[in-house]
Amino acid sequence: MLKTLVIFLGVILFLQEVKAQDANYWSSSYNPAGYLTPGAVIAFNRDSGVMFLNPALLAYNNKSSASISGSIYQYGTIKIKNGVGSGLDLKSTSASIIPQIISATISLKGKHPFTVGYALTHNPVMSYQATQQRDAKFNVLDDSYSPGNESFLGQFKRLNSINETSGIISGGFKASDHFALGISAEAQLRKQSFNSDFSSRALYNTSSVTSLPPVANAEESYLASYFHAGIKFKAGLAYDVDRSHLGLTISSPLLHVTGSASILSDNVAGNIRLAGDTLNILANSRQEKLKATYKMPLSVGFGYAYDLKNGQIYFAAEYFNKVNEYNLITPRNQSFIRGDLPLDDFASSSLKFKDVRKSVFNFGIGASYLLQPDVTGFVSLHTDFNYADNSLYKDGDGYTSNTAYYNIYHCQLGANLKKRKFNFRTGLLLSYGTTNKYMQYVNFDNPNEGNFLGGVPINTSASQFSVGIMLSYIHNL
């Protein structure tokens, strides 16, 4: 019987593996290759925007200014084909109005000019919500005790919501005619709410007409939420000669300041026959005031811009170091299995919320062209490679924190209108990602007692598409 319970909990853990733009570093607008977004560059691009991604570029801004950038309308969709079985797709769509960046610079005149920039950014990393159900009659339970087809009902729900808000303060100055240096500090607040629910039920076929038939039942529910505050630092260098402009940034790992988390878990199995035993088990836990930890790796960015007669070409790249496996949330080892069973030490491993990241190298290209004396057009393309890799985990225990397991490719198109006192910029942000190696959460095609009515997950395809309209206003003070 004890062996059967261990097998059950092992299968529950197997079903808990989460496939969750939350595993990509470069968003559609705010990244070193987001040429359209004011300040989203590493090398000097002669832009009138508020520059802060490379703090050294603040040295070129000799006027105080303020900027507001935002996706006035953003639509996104994620589709996992056959996500929980044949014809049972998982779809998530979102539409929102999102202010993304509010920034400003203050130019300090004097013998040694110095420019200070500050910004408040908001990044809605992930908004995923999908449900699915299979209600059918087919052979689920063994014919030795339930002959024929059973009435089966399987339901699945997954939600993953992540938001990041950052406050940035930067400073830059000219070290010589060709060199500029800068440094910035970024305080980040990250919030995530993750919810996974799975239930699977089959009615026994019995000859009794005087009582209701037994129900084979398996349920798994997990809710994790946390906030984390951290700080990281960035050093920037810019070099300019003639028509060539180079930039370099080095960003520190995210340093932990504080964080708090809670988890709620419920696992149930009833009337499931396995290895000669009838399994009935209840395992649940509610834990609050847990420590939350979130990590970002060291990264190195490089940018190069070359001036043309009526425009500029731009190239950017950034390397992100790997992150070894760690727990975003580590549960306390308290009562988990109900009943007098020697399995309580199972709780800390089965309820953890974890993360691991492989190293990633992203790159992008952009170009600007003077369409009219006061209108400049922009276009850029850049990669957004995925850092999630489940093969890097040392075991299958717990829940992984990601939904996006695919590479994303971004495109920006837009224009800037320049006037004496202000600049107005608008553009279109497009993103697309796909994979044919997306592991299902559960599979309602083949549930049976051996897999605790969860089926055998297989690889399927998944895709993501988003479109947004960005407006930016820069006012020269």
PAFI-55705 format. One line per 4 residues: number of its first residue (from 1); their letters; for each residue x, y, z of C-alpha. Coordinates in Angstrom, 3 decimals, always signed. Each point is the difference from the previous one (the first is absolute). Last residue first. Layout:
<nodes>
NUM	A	X/Y/Z  ...
</nodes>
This chain:
<nodes>
477	LNHI	+11.940/+71.415/-20.834  +0.022/-2.011/-3.214  -3.112/-2.199/-0.057  +0.152/-3.571/-1.277
473	YSLM	-3.317/-1.685/-0.838  -0.177/-3.690/-0.835  -2.815/-2.072/-1.434  +0.278/-3.748/-0.531
469	IGVS	-2.580/-2.139/-1.753  +0.126/-3.679/+0.840  -0.158/-3.378/-1.685  +0.512/-3.425/+1.541
465	FQSA	+0.348/-3.560/-1.220  +0.929/-3.182/+1.877  +0.178/-3.576/-1.234  -0.063/-3.534/+1.360
461	STNI	+0.438/-3.429/-1.559  -0.229/-3.453/+1.654  +2.320/-2.257/+1.948  -1.646/-2.801/+1.967
457	PVGG	-1.707/-0.308/+3.384  -1.085/-3.495/+1.123  -3.495/+0.076/+1.480  -1.000/+1.677/+3.249
453	LFNG	-2.452/-2.611/+1.239  +2.477/-1.148/+2.658  +2.562/-1.016/-2.656  -0.363/-3.714/+0.650
449	ENPN	-3.710/+0.368/+0.843  -0.854/+1.230/-3.487  -0.081/+3.198/-2.080  +0.843/-0.305/-3.711
445	DFNV	-1.243/+2.936/-2.085  -0.419/+2.326/+3.023  +3.698/+0.867/-0.112  +1.437/+2.191/+2.753
441	YQMY	+2.325/+3.014/-0.072  +1.081/-0.610/-3.568  +3.669/+0.364/-0.922  +0.776/+2.665/-2.592
437	KNTT	+2.412/-1.244/-2.633  -1.580/+1.364/-3.193  +0.968/+3.585/+0.804  -1.234/+3.496/-0.877
433	GYSL	+0.598/+3.698/+0.608  -1.313/+3.220/-1.502  +0.242/+3.646/+1.024  -1.105/+3.262/-1.640
429	LLGT	+0.306/+3.556/+1.351  -1.437/+2.820/-2.144  +1.186/+3.564/+0.390  -0.536/+3.523/+1.219
425	RFNF	+2.340/+2.799/+0.944  -0.546/+3.637/+0.930  +2.974/+2.247/+0.675  -0.277/+3.305/+1.853
421	KRKK	+1.008/+3.624/+0.384  +1.622/+0.714/-3.374  -1.920/-2.641/-1.918  +0.908/-3.537/-1.048
417	LNAG	-2.532/-2.566/-1.228  +1.288/-3.551/+0.497  -1.018/-3.031/-2.040  -0.846/-3.677/+0.460
413	LQCH	+0.572/-3.668/-0.732  +1.216/-2.528/+2.566  +0.449/-3.750/-0.497  +0.499/-2.720/+2.595
409	YINY	+0.876/-3.706/-0.122  -0.817/-2.359/+2.859  +1.640/-3.314/+0.898  -2.249/-2.579/+1.677
405	YATN	-0.634/-1.485/+3.422  -2.204/+2.773/+1.403  -1.918/-1.143/+3.104  +2.667/+0.201/+2.693
401	STYG	+0.157/-0.479/+3.791  +0.831/-3.685/+0.353  -1.906/-1.956/+2.616  +1.351/-2.515/+2.473
397	DGDK	+2.023/-3.173/-0.434  +1.163/-1.173/-3.421  +3.684/-0.215/+0.890  +3.385/+1.666/-0.618
393	YLSN	-1.551/+2.620/-2.222  +2.072/+0.847/-3.089  -2.130/-2.175/-2.304  -2.894/+2.400/+0.606
389	DAYN	+1.669/+2.704/-2.102  -1.344/+3.547/+0.189  +2.204/+2.754/-1.486  -2.091/+0.787/-3.076
385	FDTH	+1.486/+2.145/-2.746  -1.349/+3.470/-0.682  +1.306/+0.968/-3.439  -0.073/+3.440/-1.549
381	LSVF	-1.294/+1.983/-2.949  -0.083/+3.798/-0.271  -1.596/+2.739/-2.112  -0.092/+3.755/+0.542
377	GTVD	-1.157/+2.996/-2.075  +1.081/+3.577/+0.691  -2.288/+3.014/-0.548  +1.059/+3.670/+0.351
373	PQLL	+1.946/+0.537/-3.217  -1.962/-2.796/-1.689  +0.560/-3.761/-0.229  +3.311/+0.106/+1.857
369	YSAG	+0.906/-3.676/+0.366  +0.586/-2.219/+3.023  +1.271/-3.576/+0.057  -0.018/-2.920/+2.388
365	IGFN	+1.683/-3.332/+0.656  -0.380/-2.474/+2.851  +1.857/-2.509/+2.161  -0.664/-2.360/+2.888
361	FVSK	+2.471/-2.420/+1.630  -1.407/-2.273/+2.733  +1.527/-2.065/+2.829  -2.233/-2.715/+1.447
357	RVDK	-2.421/+0.768/+2.787  -1.395/-1.798/+3.064  -3.138/+0.723/+2.035  -2.000/-1.516/+2.854
353	FKLS	-3.219/+0.085/+1.976  +0.222/-2.610/+2.778  -3.066/-2.019/+0.950  +1.212/-3.555/-0.708
349	SSAF	+3.457/+0.425/+1.546  -1.025/+1.520/+3.340  -3.054/-2.245/+0.357  +1.532/-3.484/-0.384
345	DDLP	+1.320/+0.164/+3.560  -3.565/-0.732/+1.084  +0.117/-3.507/-1.499  -0.075/-2.359/+2.989
341	LDGR	-3.813/-0.437/-0.077  -2.518/+0.482/+2.812  -2.552/+1.976/-1.959  +0.186/+3.177/-2.024
337	IFSQ	+3.213/+0.515/-1.979  +1.237/+3.605/+0.216  +0.964/+0.869/+3.579  +2.961/+2.410/+0.041
333	NRPT	+3.296/+0.133/-1.844  -0.130/+3.709/-0.720  -0.328/+0.930/-3.632  +2.854/+1.436/-2.084
329	ILNY	-1.232/+2.572/-2.509  +2.092/+1.332/-2.889  +2.086/-3.123/+0.496  +3.345/-0.313/-1.772
325	ENVK	+1.544/-1.750/-2.994  +3.093/+1.695/-1.378  -0.375/+3.199/-1.981  +1.816/+0.317/-3.333
321	NFYE	+1.602/+3.214/-1.230  -1.821/+2.404/-2.268  +1.733/+1.321/-3.117  -1.276/+3.094/-1.771
317	AAFY	+0.176/+1.156/-3.603  -0.709/+3.221/-1.843  +0.383/+1.248/-3.584  -1.037/+3.366/-1.435
313	IQGN	-0.178/+1.603/-3.427  -0.427/+3.760/-0.306  -1.789/+2.612/-2.046  +0.182/+2.602/-2.706
309	KLDY	+3.690/-0.010/-0.937  +0.755/-3.110/+2.033  +1.237/-0.165/+3.573  +1.191/-3.327/+1.379
305	AYGF	-1.210/-1.461/+3.290  +1.554/-2.783/+2.077  -1.312/-1.544/+3.216  +1.261/-2.526/+2.530
301	GVSL	-1.671/-1.425/+3.104  +1.401/-2.143/+2.828  -2.297/-1.769/+2.459  +0.298/-1.318/+3.555
297	PMKY	-2.966/-2.169/+0.895  -3.439/+0.829/+1.425  -1.223/-1.815/+3.084  -3.226/-0.029/+2.026
293	TAKL	-0.237/-1.069/+3.636  -3.154/-0.229/+2.107  +0.056/-0.861/+3.711  -3.217/-1.498/+1.333
289	KEQR	-2.465/+2.107/+1.932  -2.881/-2.413/-0.676  -0.464/-3.752/-0.351  -3.130/-1.979/-0.787
285	SNAL	+0.386/-3.760/-0.483  -1.767/-2.988/-1.487  +0.317/-3.746/-0.465  -3.096/-2.225/+0.029
281	INLT	+0.159/-3.651/-0.980  -2.276/-2.851/-0.962  +1.605/-2.753/-2.070  -1.559/-3.387/-0.497
277	DGAL	+2.843/-2.521/-0.036  +0.677/-2.910/-2.309  +2.835/+1.746/-1.826  -2.167/+3.048/-0.633
273	RING	-3.701/+0.564/+0.481  -1.080/+3.632/+0.222  -2.970/+0.465/+2.304  +1.079/+3.495/+1.066
269	AVND	+3.077/+2.154/-0.594  +0.263/+3.570/+1.259  +2.710/+2.661/-0.112  -0.468/+3.532/+1.398
265	SLIS	+2.591/+2.782/+0.088  +0.012/+3.610/+1.147  +3.235/+1.984/-0.116  +1.106/+3.361/+1.370
261	ASGT	+2.902/+2.326/-0.710  +2.065/+2.895/+1.335  +3.001/+1.870/-1.317  +2.786/+2.311/+1.064
257	VHLL	+3.243/+1.552/-1.246  +1.555/-2.643/-2.273  +2.652/+1.200/-2.443  -0.734/-0.410/-3.696
253	PSSI	+3.140/-1.007/-1.884  +2.144/+2.915/-1.179  -0.424/+1.662/-3.364  +2.958/+0.783/-2.286
249	TLGL	-0.595/+2.393/-2.865  +2.020/+0.833/-3.113  -0.561/+2.583/-2.735  +1.518/+0.854/-3.355
245	HSRD	-0.686/+2.883/-2.385  +1.526/+0.390/-3.459  -0.542/+3.033/-2.237  +3.076/+1.938/+1.147
241	VDYA	+1.136/-1.510/+3.286  -2.240/-0.893/+2.898  +0.589/-2.245/+3.020  -2.620/-0.748/+2.654
237	LGAK	+0.437/-1.902/+3.270  -2.655/-1.136/+2.456  -0.053/-1.509/+3.479  -3.184/-1.588/+1.334
233	FKIG	-1.232/-0.771/+3.492  -2.676/-2.296/+1.374  -2.606/+0.219/+2.727  -2.603/-2.391/+1.351
229	AHFY	-3.568/-0.172/+1.235  -2.003/-3.224/-0.248  -3.717/-0.625/+0.175  -1.537/-3.447/+0.205
225	SALY	-2.899/-2.189/-0.993  -0.325/-3.770/-0.273  -3.237/-1.933/-0.484  -0.012/-3.763/-0.573
221	SEEA	-2.900/-2.363/-0.614  +0.084/-3.722/-0.842  -2.985/-2.295/-0.229  -0.439/-3.708/-0.743
217	NAVP	-3.357/-1.819/+0.262  -1.365/-3.452/-0.682  -3.694/+0.284/+0.804  -2.000/-2.843/+1.540
213	PLST	-3.431/-0.775/-1.476  -3.145/+1.272/+1.699  -1.988/-2.658/+1.776  -2.945/-2.302/-0.635
209	VSST	+0.588/-0.804/-3.666  +3.247/-1.915/+0.523  +1.519/-1.501/-3.143  +2.984/+2.329/+0.118
205	NYLA	+1.760/+2.290/-2.497  +2.187/+2.269/+2.120  -0.331/+3.733/-0.659  +3.208/+1.762/-1.124
201	RSSF	+1.463/+3.252/+1.311  +2.973/+2.247/-0.838  +0.853/+3.323/+1.627  +2.828/+2.444/-0.689
197	DSNF	+0.593/+3.484/+1.371  +3.108/+2.200/-0.401  +0.295/+3.549/+1.372  +2.985/+2.328/-0.211
193	SQKR	+0.043/+3.581/+1.271  +3.174/+1.985/-0.538  +1.142/+3.413/+1.197  +3.347/+1.640/-0.701
189	LQAE	+1.260/+3.263/+1.484  +3.290/+1.236/-1.428  +2.422/+2.687/+1.170  +2.408/+0.999/-2.743
185	ASIG	+3.322/+1.777/+0.509  +1.867/+1.709/-2.799  +3.563/+0.851/-1.027  +1.478/+2.026/-2.820
181	LAFH	+3.116/+0.691/-2.019  +0.629/+1.948/-3.186  +3.007/-0.170/-2.327  +0.788/+1.874/-3.208
177	DSAK	+0.662/+3.594/+1.055  +0.950/-1.170/+3.473  -1.586/-1.386/+3.192  -3.407/+1.378/-0.989
173	FGGS	-2.605/-0.606/+2.705  -2.861/-2.349/+0.850  -2.321/-0.617/+2.949  -2.865/-2.414/+0.479
169	IIGS	-3.004/-0.590/+2.260  -2.419/-2.811/-0.744  -3.267/-1.022/+1.656  -1.400/-3.325/-1.120
165	TENI	-3.424/-1.631/-0.108  -0.375/-3.650/-1.023  -3.221/-1.917/-0.537  -0.609/-3.752/-0.273
161	SNLR	-3.318/-1.854/-0.328  -0.220/-3.766/-0.551  -3.342/-1.784/-0.049  -0.627/-3.664/-0.794
157	KFQG	-3.236/-1.978/-0.032  -0.717/-3.644/-0.903  -3.117/-2.137/+0.119  -0.572/-3.696/-0.678
153	LFSE	-3.385/-1.711/+0.075  -0.388/-3.675/-0.883  -3.086/-2.191/-0.264  +1.413/-3.512/-0.243
149	NGPS	+0.146/-2.364/-2.960  -0.218/-3.720/+0.528  +0.694/-2.144/+3.069  +0.797/+1.670/+3.339
145	YSDD	+1.613/-2.540/+2.368  +1.999/-2.208/-2.355  -0.627/+2.435/-2.866  +2.721/+2.347/+1.256
141	LVNF	-1.042/+3.619/+0.099  +0.058/+2.588/-2.822  -1.921/-1.493/-2.917  -2.011/+2.721/-1.660
137	KADR	-2.868/+2.379/+0.736  +0.713/+3.697/-0.371  +0.307/+3.361/+1.785  +3.415/+1.514/-0.689
133	QQTA	+0.684/+3.459/+1.385  +2.296/+2.987/-0.589  +1.084/+3.229/+1.679  +2.599/+2.676/-0.789
129	QYSM	+1.292/+3.164/+1.639  +3.379/+1.546/-0.741  +1.022/+3.603/+0.650  +3.781/+0.171/-0.061
125	VPNH	+2.720/+2.634/+0.240  -2.158/+3.097/+0.484  +3.024/+2.356/+0.099  -0.311/+3.333/+1.742
121	TLAY	+2.797/+2.550/-0.045  +0.740/+3.038/+2.156  +2.942/+2.070/-1.134  +2.790/+2.271/+1.182
117	GVTF	+2.778/+1.753/-1.831  +2.860/+2.153/+1.264  +2.288/+1.904/-2.331  +3.422/+1.387/+0.907
113	PHKG	+1.917/+2.902/-1.459  +3.498/+0.506/+1.532  +0.669/+3.747/-0.016  -3.683/+0.672/+0.470
109	KLSI	-3.427/-1.083/-1.181  -2.114/-2.703/+1.596  -2.375/-1.598/-2.507  -3.042/-1.569/+1.587
105	TASI	-1.525/-2.955/-1.797  -3.486/-1.484/+0.116  -1.837/-3.317/-0.218  -3.462/-1.574/+0.048
101	IQPI	-0.017/-3.391/-1.684  -2.615/-2.727/-0.507  -3.548/+1.305/+0.159  -2.157/-3.015/-0.870
97	ISAS	-3.436/-0.098/-1.554  -1.072/-3.617/-0.197  -1.138/-2.929/-2.065  +0.673/-3.606/+0.973
93	TSKL	-0.513/-3.378/-1.597  +0.674/-3.511/+1.309  -0.737/-3.192/-1.877  +0.503/-3.637/+1.047
89	DLGS	-1.046/-2.367/-2.742  -2.027/-3.160/+0.607  -0.291/-1.406/-3.536  +2.092/-3.021/+0.989
85	GVGN	+1.052/+0.308/+3.626  +1.006/+2.427/+2.770  +1.791/+2.680/-2.061  -1.137/-1.382/-3.353
81	KIKI	+1.430/+3.193/-1.523  +1.408/+2.381/+2.606  -1.084/+3.497/-1.017  +1.244/+3.266/+1.513
77	TGYQ	-1.598/+3.310/-1.011  +0.891/+3.650/+0.428  -1.604/+3.369/-0.575  +1.516/+3.309/+1.057
73	YISG	-1.574/+3.436/-0.216  +1.525/+3.258/+1.169  +3.358/-1.726/+0.328  +1.821/+2.676/+1.897
69	SISA	+2.705/+2.598/+0.052  +0.106/+3.218/+2.057  +3.103/+2.146/-0.296  +1.507/+2.977/+1.800
65	SSKN	+2.844/+2.301/-0.981  +2.956/+1.978/+1.317  +2.364/+0.884/-2.810  +3.651/-0.941/-0.448
61	NYAL	-0.668/-3.666/-0.756  +3.272/-1.437/-1.251  +1.178/-0.888/+3.518  -3.195/-1.994/+0.518
57	LAPN	+1.467/-2.497/-2.445  +2.230/-1.388/+2.757  -3.117/-1.291/+1.802  -0.557/-2.634/-2.701
53	LFMV	-3.648/-0.963/+0.360  -0.616/+3.593/+1.177  -0.471/+2.316/-2.963  -2.917/+2.419/-0.065
49	GSDR	-0.829/+0.389/-3.679  +1.460/+2.517/-2.426  +1.828/-2.730/-1.865  +3.470/+0.417/-1.432
45	NFAI	+0.345/-3.813/+0.211  +2.755/-0.209/+2.625  +0.720/-3.686/+0.695  -1.864/-2.078/+2.619
41	VAGP	-3.561/+0.753/-1.093  -3.492/+0.045/+1.515  +0.072/+3.716/+0.840  -3.221/+0.876/-1.796
37	TLYG	-1.657/-3.180/-1.319  +0.362/-0.423/-3.762  +3.402/-1.685/+0.137  -1.170/-2.729/+2.331
33	APNY	+3.318/-1.831/-0.403  +1.227/+0.721/+3.539  -3.388/-1.040/+1.481  -3.299/+1.644/+0.994
29	SSSW	-2.335/-0.467/-2.943  -0.891/-3.622/-0.814  +1.609/-1.383/+3.164  +3.567/-1.281/+0.125
25	YNAD	+0.728/-2.468/+2.829  -2.131/-3.024/-0.898  -1.434/-2.622/+2.363  -3.093/+1.985/+1.007
21	QAKV	-1.038/+0.884/-3.742  -2.131/-6.733/+3.619  +0.302/-4.013/-0.341  -0.570/-1.217/+3.525
17	EQLF	+1.014/-3.409/+1.327  -2.689/-0.920/+2.552  -1.142/-3.150/-1.788  +3.271/-1.704/+0.894
13	LIVG	-0.428/+1.056/+3.608  -3.436/-1.613/+0.082  +1.539/-3.131/-1.538  +2.582/-0.148/+2.788
9	LFIV	-2.700/+0.495/+2.617  -1.885/-2.976/-1.367  +3.115/-2.186/-0.206  +0.814/+0.823/+3.650
5	LTKL	-3.523/-0.934/+1.019  +0.236/-3.330/-1.856  +3.311/-0.822/+1.686  -1.601/+0.651/+3.395
1	M	-2.833/-2.412/-0.877
</nodes>
